[in-house]
Every structure is written in C-alpha cells, then in structure tokens.
Amino acid sequence: MGRLPVVSGSDAVRAFERIGYDVDHQTGSHIILRNRRPPFRRLTVPHHKELARGTLRALIREAGLTVDEFARLLAT
C-alpha cells in the first residue's frame, strides 16, 4: 500500500469525479457527491485546503478504492 497523498478538498472532488461521482450540492464547507451508477453512494468531502489523513482514508474506503488507485486518479 502506498503513502496517503496530501490533497485539498477540491483535488479530492476532481479525483472522485473521474470515477463517476458528481457534485450533488454543497452545504457550508462540505461538498456532497453522488455516484451516477448504482448503488448511488454519497460522499461528503470537506472543502478544506488540506484534508485530514483519517478523513481522506475514510473517503477513499467509502468510494471502494485503494490508496494506490486514488493516487493514480490524482495523477491523471
């Protein structure tokens, strides 16, 4: 397993959009994403300059990705 990258909320949203998530709405400083395909999962991404490691790891896990797969999405 690779190292967890340091990313902003905006960078994380762009990476999740590459695998089928769309911005549903924003409530305060949290961006709500919804998957286009079943099971239509929702992710809540804080719109911060730097996401906490535990928060980012949980988002990656909820999206069904590994850390390496997420890092590849950031690079593309």
C-alpha positions in Angstrom: 0.0 0.0 0.0 1.3 3.4 -1.0 1.6 6.5 1.1 -1.5 8.6 1.6 -1.2 11.8 -0.5 -1.8 15.2 1.0 -4.7 16.8 -1.0 -7.2 19.6 -0.8 -10.9 19.0 -0.8 -11.1 20.4 -4.4 -8.4 17.9 -5.6 -10.3 15.0 -3.9 -13.6 16.1 -5.6 -11.8 16.1 -9.1 -10.4 12.6 -8.5 -13.8 11.2 -7.4 -15.4 12.8 -10.4 -13.1 10.8 -12.6 -14.7 7.6 -11.3 -18.3 8.6 -11.7 -19.2 10.9 -8.8 -21.0 14.2 -9.5 -21.4 17.2 -7.2 -24.9 17.0 -5.9 -24.8 20.1 -3.7 -22.8 22.0 -1.1 -23.8 22.6 2.5 -21.5 25.1 4.2 -17.9 23.9 3.7 -18.9 20.3 2.7 -19.3 19.2 -0.9 -21.8 16.3 -1.3 -21.0 13.9 -4.2 -23.3 11.3 -5.6 -22.4 8.4 -7.7 -24.0 8.2 -11.2 -24.3 4.5 -11.1 -26.0 2.1 -8.6 -25.7 1.9 -5.6 -25.7 5.7 -5.9 -23.3 6.2 -3.0 -22.8 9.6 -1.4 -19.5 11.1 -0.3 -19.2 14.2 1.9 -15.9 15.9 1.2 -14.8 18.9 3.4 -13.9 21.9 1.2 -10.6 22.5 3.1 -7.1 23.4 1.9 -5.8 20.1 3.3 -7.9 17.0 4.2 -7.1 15.2 7.4 -5.5 11.8 6.8 -8.2 9.9 8.6 -10.9 11.7 6.7 -9.2 11.1 3.3 -8.6 7.4 4.1 -12.3 7.0 5.0 -13.5 8.8 1.8 -11.2 6.5 -0.3 -12.6 3.4 1.5 -16.2 4.6 1.1 -15.6 5.1 -2.6 -14.3 1.5 -2.9 -10.8 2.4 -3.9 -7.3 1.7 -2.6 -4.8 4.4 -1.8 -2.8 3.5 -4.9 -5.9 3.7 -7.1 -6.7 7.1 -5.6 -3.2 8.4 -6.2 -3.4 7.3 -9.8 -6.6 9.3 -10.2 -4.9 12.4 -8.8 -2.0 12.0 -11.3 -4.3 11.9 -14.4 
